[in-house]
């Protein structure tokens, strides 16, 4: 069994900080679950273009408000506490945070640990691993 706390993850190796967001990576590839699980904070005003070409991601909004634009259709969906979205088609999208947003994110395949977006807005499959 694996037991961890968000507090620990936010103050150690599992905390990854990038432009417009930071993420506490609670479960990763080396935990052997077949997915990774993160609590991600999107900073207020962030405007993030992402395209997870190597991963499927689902995102549940715990708090905050924003919107997601599906760049294939141009459709814009409001995001608020209680909303989930799933990028089942590796959908290229823009996430805009009107206020700080707390998101629970699941990735398949699981992240190694240190991934940040490349110039396409994707995560590479061979990123550095977080141990322990
Ligand atoms: C919601 C989203 O995709 N934010 C970018 C960070 C990512 N979820 C992560 O690495 O935790």
Boltz pocket constraint, residues with backbone or C-beta under 6 A from the ligand:
constraints:
  - pocket:
      binder: B
      contacts: [[A, 21], [A, 22], [A, 23], [A, 38], [A, 39], [A, 40], [A, 50], [A, 57], [A, 59], [A, 95], [A, 103], [A, 105], [A, 115]]
      max_distance: 6.0
